[in-house]
Amino acid sequence: MNSTNGRHVVVFDLGGVLVDWDPRNLYRKLFAGDDGAMEHFLANVCTQSWNEEQDAGRSFAEACALLKVAHPDKSPLIDAWIERHHEMFAGTIHGSVEILAELRTRGVPLYALSNWSAETFPAARARFEFLEWFRGILISGDVKLLKPDSRIYKHFLETFAIDPAHAIYIDDRRNNVDAATALGMHGIVFTDSAALRAELVRLGLLAK
């Protein structure tokens, strides 16, 4: 039997929608304000694609070891990615958690689907109380699949017995939203909390 019983559910991405995560929050300190050197490091050493491998299940021990072979002079900076990972968080996205709380108060079933390392997610879960508000959370690092691969969405829908026709999916990346809509979900590209609130009001999930 479908767990949503025909009701609409709302599925949130986490980083960039509810959680303000950016490696620059840490590396600005380590590069002492030299933004040019910091951006070069993030574009050529600890890159987005490198980090996504951890989101897909690779351990940070393996990931950092591989990078330190290629960039031995950057070893302390590479190790800082995991050793000081908590400093990459600036907090929550303004207004988004308030929307989440309103949906919860209205009894809307809430779920989360996020590209996130299985190693670092437990610390975030302990830090952000609102992560306990979800009926279910699926983390990419746990299933070793990454958005926008359709398989992770299918696994999510099957795991929580969600009818995609009754699911509203919110993500800050257009390609992730497109993958969700291709499977029948209603997609919302997150830009800011005001626009999100307006769309949820339009859909009848929040009061005006």
Backbone torsions as a table, in degrees:
resi	resn	phi	psi	omega
1	MET	NA	140.2	-179.8
2	ASN	-66.6	128.8	-174.8
3	SER	-68.8	-18.4	-176.2
4	THR	-91.6	-12.4	177.5
5	ASN	52.7	38.5	176.8
6	GLY	83.1	-5.1	179.3
7	ARG	-81.3	153.0	173.7
8	HIS	-73.5	139.5	173.2
9	VAL	-116.9	156.5	178.1
10	VAL	-118.3	128.1	-177.6
11	VAL	-113.7	121.1	-177.6
12	PHE	-104.7	136.9	156.5
13	ASP	-71.5	161.9	-177.6
14	LEU	-105.5	-66.4	-179.0
15	GLY	-65.4	127.5	-179.8
16	GLY	87.5	-7.2	176.7
17	VAL	-119.3	-52.3	178.3
18	LEU	-110.3	-33.8	-176.2
19	VAL	-112.1	130.3	178.8
20	ASP	-90.5	93.5	-179.6
21	TRP	-115.3	130.6	178.2
22	ASP	-157.4	122.8	179.2
23	PRO	-58.5	-21.1	179.3
24	ARG	-64.5	-26.6	177.1
25	ASN	-60.1	-32.0	175.7
26	LEU	-87.3	-49.7	-169.1
27	TYR	-72.9	-18.7	172.1
28	ARG	-61.3	-36.3	177.0
29	LYS	-67.9	-44.6	-174.7
30	LEU	-71.1	-27.0	178.3
31	PHE	-98.6	9.5	174.1
32	ALA	50.2	41.8	175.6
33	GLY	84.1	-0.2	177.6
34	ASP	-81.9	85.7	-174.3
35	ASP	-63.8	-32.8	179.3
36	GLY	-62.7	-46.6	178.7
37	ALA	-66.4	-38.4	178.5
38	MET	-62.9	-47.1	-178.7
39	GLU	-65.1	-35.4	177.1
40	HIS	-63.7	-42.1	179.0
41	PHE	-63.0	-45.0	-177.7
42	LEU	-72.8	-23.6	179.1
43	ALA	-87.1	-20.6	-172.1
44	ASN	-125.1	-16.2	-178.2
45	VAL	-117.8	-83.7	176.8
46	CYS	-85.0	79.5	-173.8
47	THR	-86.7	169.2	177.2
48	GLN	-62.1	-43.5	-178.7
49	SER	-65.7	-34.7	175.7
50	TRP	-63.6	-44.6	-179.3
51	ASN	-66.9	-34.0	179.8
52	GLU	-64.1	-25.9	175.8
53	GLU	-64.3	-34.2	175.2
54	GLN	-71.8	-37.0	175.2
55	ASP	-61.6	-26.7	-179.4
56	ALA	-90.5	2.6	173.2
57	GLY	118.3	-8.7	178.1
58	ARG	-70.6	142.6	-179.4
59	SER	-74.3	150.7	176.1
60	PHE	-67.9	-29.4	177.6
61	ALA	-60.3	-47.5	178.6
62	GLU	-66.9	-43.6	-176.4
63	ALA	-62.6	-45.4	-179.1
64	CYS	-69.5	-37.7	178.8
65	ALA	-61.3	-42.4	179.4
66	LEU	-63.7	-42.5	-179.5
67	LEU	-67.7	-36.8	-177.1
68	LYS	-70.5	-25.0	172.7
69	VAL	-67.1	-42.9	-178.5
70	ALA	-77.7	-29.7	-176.4
71	HIS	-133.9	66.5	-175.4
72	PRO	-61.0	-28.0	180.0
73	ASP	-72.8	-12.7	-178.3
74	LYS	-105.7	13.6	-172.9
75	SER	-53.3	-49.0	-179.3
76	PRO	-61.8	-35.8	179.5
77	LEU	-69.8	-36.7	178.2
78	ILE	-67.3	-46.4	180.0
79	ASP	-62.3	-30.3	-178.6
80	ALA	-62.4	-26.3	-178.4
81	TRP	-55.2	-43.5	-179.4
82	ILE	-94.6	-36.0	-177.3
83	GLU	-67.2	-31.4	-178.7
84	ARG	-122.3	29.7	-176.1
85	HIS	-55.3	-35.3	-177.8
86	HIS	-61.6	-22.1	-179.2
87	GLU	-79.6	-3.6	176.8
88	MET	-80.8	-11.9	-179.1
89	PHE	-90.0	128.3	175.1
90	ALA	-95.4	-8.2	-178.3
91	GLY	126.8	-138.7	-179.4
92	THR	-108.6	161.1	176.4
93	ILE	-75.1	129.2	-175.2
94	HIS	-56.1	124.1	174.3
95	GLY	88.9	-22.9	-173.9
96	SER	-71.3	-42.6	-179.3
97	VAL	-66.8	-31.2	176.1
98	GLU	-63.9	-39.4	176.8
99	ILE	-65.1	-43.2	177.8
100	LEU	-58.4	-43.0	179.8
101	ALA	-64.1	-39.1	178.9
102	GLU	-65.5	-42.5	177.9
103	LEU	-61.6	-41.4	179.3
104	ARG	-62.7	-43.8	179.5
105	THR	-61.9	-34.3	-179.9
106	ARG	-81.9	0.7	176.0
107	GLY	80.8	15.8	178.9
108	VAL	-73.7	127.7	177.4
109	PRO	-65.0	129.3	-174.5
110	LEU	-116.0	137.2	178.1
111	TYR	-137.5	163.4	177.4
112	ALA	-134.5	141.5	176.5
113	LEU	-136.6	113.8	-170.0
114	SER	-139.9	141.7	167.0
115	ASN	-78.0	111.7	-175.3
116	TRP	-158.9	142.6	176.6
117	SER	-67.7	136.8	177.3
118	ALA	-65.9	-21.7	-180.0
119	GLU	-76.3	-37.1	-173.7
120	THR	-96.9	-16.2	-177.6
121	PHE	-64.1	-39.9	-179.0
122	PRO	-56.0	-37.3	178.3
123	ALA	-65.9	-38.7	177.8
124	ALA	-66.4	-39.8	-179.8
125	ARG	-63.0	-36.5	178.4
126	ALA	-71.7	-29.3	-175.9
127	ARG	-81.8	-39.1	-173.1
128	PHE	-106.7	104.9	-175.3
129	GLU	-59.2	-33.3	-175.6
130	PHE	-65.3	-15.4	177.8
131	LEU	-67.3	-14.8	176.1
132	GLU	-83.9	-4.7	-178.5
133	TRP	-81.3	-13.9	-175.8
134	PHE	-81.5	141.8	174.3
135	ARG	-70.2	-28.7	179.1
136	GLY	-159.0	144.1	176.8
137	ILE	-130.9	130.8	173.7
138	LEU	-117.4	123.2	-177.9
139	ILE	-107.8	133.2	-176.2
140	SER	-56.6	-40.5	-177.7
141	GLY	-62.7	-25.5	179.1
142	ASP	-75.5	-33.2	-175.8
143	VAL	-106.7	-4.2	176.9
144	LYS	58.5	40.9	173.7
145	LEU	-135.9	147.2	-178.5
146	LEU	-119.5	139.5	165.1
147	LYS	-62.9	142.5	9.8
148	PRO	-96.2	24.1	175.0
149	ASP	-57.0	124.7	-176.4
150	SER	-60.0	-23.9	-177.1
151	ARG	-64.9	-32.2	-179.0
152	ILE	-72.3	-34.8	177.3
153	TYR	-68.1	-43.1	178.8
154	LYS	-62.7	-41.2	178.3
155	HIS	-63.4	-41.4	178.2
156	PHE	-61.2	-49.7	-178.1
157	LEU	-62.4	-39.4	179.8
158	GLU	-70.8	-41.2	-177.7
159	THR	-59.9	-42.8	-175.0
160	PHE	-104.1	10.6	177.2
161	ALA	51.1	52.1	-178.6
162	ILE	-105.1	130.3	173.4
163	ASP	-79.0	118.9	-177.5
164	PRO	-58.4	-27.9	179.5
165	ALA	-66.8	-16.4	179.4
166	HIS	-109.5	13.7	-175.8
167	ALA	-112.0	133.9	173.8
168	ILE	-109.6	122.0	-174.3
169	TYR	-112.2	129.2	-176.1
170	ILE	-119.2	126.2	-178.8
171	ASP	-151.8	150.0	179.3
172	ASP	-85.1	-5.1	179.4
173	ARG	-109.9	125.2	-177.4
174	ARG	-58.3	-41.6	-177.1
175	ASN	-65.3	-32.1	176.9
176	ASN	-69.7	-38.8	178.1
177	VAL	-67.2	-41.7	179.2
178	ASP	-60.2	-39.3	179.1
179	ALA	-65.3	-37.1	178.3
180	ALA	-68.2	-42.9	-178.6
181	THR	-68.3	-29.5	178.0
182	ALA	-63.9	-22.6	178.9
183	LEU	-97.7	5.1	174.1
184	GLY	104.7	-1.0	178.0
185	MET	-81.0	157.3	172.5
186	HIS	-87.0	118.2	-174.8
187	GLY	-100.2	142.2	174.2
188	ILE	-128.1	122.6	173.7
189	VAL	-83.3	118.3	-177.7
190	PHE	-77.5	126.1	173.7
191	THR	-115.6	-44.8	174.8
192	ASP	-160.4	167.9	-173.7
193	SER	-68.2	-31.2	-179.8
194	ALA	-64.7	-44.4	179.3
195	ALA	-67.2	-38.6	178.1
196	LEU	-63.4	-45.2	179.8
197	ARG	-59.2	-44.7	-178.8
198	ALA	-60.5	-40.7	-179.5
199	GLU	-69.6	-38.8	179.6
200	LEU	-69.8	-31.9	173.2
201	VAL	-65.8	-43.8	179.7
202	ARG	-60.1	-35.7	-179.3
203	LEU	-82.2	-4.1	177.4
204	GLY	83.4	13.6	-178.6
205	LEU	-92.9	-19.3	175.1
206	LEU	-127.7	151.8	177.2
207	ALA	-78.8	152.5	178.2
208	LYS	-68.3	NA	NA
